Amino acid sequence: MLQGVIFAALLLRRGVRERSSSDKWLAALVLVLSATLITPFIGFANVYDNNQWLTYFPFAILYTYGVFVWLYTVTLTDAKRTFSSRELLLFLPAAIYLVYRFFLFSHSVEWKTEFDRNYGDTSAAVIFVTELAWNMTFLFLAIRHYRKYRAWLDENYSDTERIKFDWLRNFLYLFTAVAILGAAFDLTNSFVTPLSYIQFFYFEVVLAISTYYLAVSGYIRSRNIEINFVSVAEISTEEKRALLSNDELRRQSERLEQLLVSERPYLEPSLTLTELSRMLGVNTTVLSYVINQSQGCNFNDLINRYRVEAVKAELAKGSDEQLLTIALDSGFNSKATFNRAFKKFTGLSPSEYQENTSEIG
């Protein structure tokens, strides 16, 4: 919990200094997850047993986790996105929950005991069902947004290593699994058999580890990239309604191949769809359509395929350069991207291909 608070403070400080909305939302998420761990912590420390007046104090702020995950995801992938006042309504369930819990908390221990006896199970069941539905909805929206973002990257960028946020994908699936695990514990507690805080301990450990991973990875690896994903995607969707005729498609495809062979723009590591479209003299929507239809792949695959062919050509010449040097000279911007692309288009790792080439030679 302490380290969660520290990382949240670091994220908030960076968010304010760099005007990064994603850092601020991540700080809020780490804080509410850390706050969730207060209840089991003080439970094991016998604080509740010795201070029963604390019963019903809302240490955990429910109905916020999914919303914070979604807001973090959309602002990390679109640095220019702003938070609208209308989106404050997303926190209405959390506000209602806090008012309800503070209302219960304000009563005497005897009143709380009587409430527990008569309405405790029903109250817990309602909160469990509604919170699960609420959080899972936003986790689904976050995952769907990230998948669209990754597809859009491949259609527009030849080098996605710094902006694809693989760790975020891993976290979204991990956090969804943690949410389902937590729901299984709550389901058992609400509808099957009451669980003690000792039995809940195993879930709390998983939650703590997940929070730790989120805090560390988010602080180290999540930096905004100015690419404005949302607005570009919307424009592309509208423009794609105007398709080319078969003759025009064939003509533009030939022009594209001639450009790639003669000018070799793929040697530029940061080449984008926009830059290539300017060289070809067409808009990005037309070029994307030409690549998809004539080449049967997206922009990222097309460019990396040419880069792989450039590496293979150098190896065929018997170049004395190191393999990584050849890859960088061929347009790749990192060893990881090179290895992944080479394996995808040849079925072999670069070293395996090099060995096979040497044996044949």
Secondary structure, DSSP 8 states (H G I E B T S, - for coil): -HHHHHHHHHHHHHHHHHT-HHHHHHHHHHHHHHHHTHHHHHHHTTHHHH-GGGTT---S-TT-HHHHHHHHHHHHS-TT----GGGGGGGHHHHHHHHHHHHHHTS-HHHHHHHIIIIIHHHHHHHHHHHHHHHHHHHHHHHHHHHHHHHHHHHHBS--TTTS-HHHHHHHHHHHHHHHHHHHHHHIIIII----HHHHHHHHHHHHHHHHHHHHHHHHH-------HHHHHHHHHHHTTS---HHHHHHHHHHHHHHHHHH-GGGSTT-BHHHHHHHHTS-HHHHHHHIIIIISS-HHHHHHHHHHHHHHHHHHTT--S-HHHHHHHTT---HHHHHHHHHHHHSS-HHHHHHHHHHH-
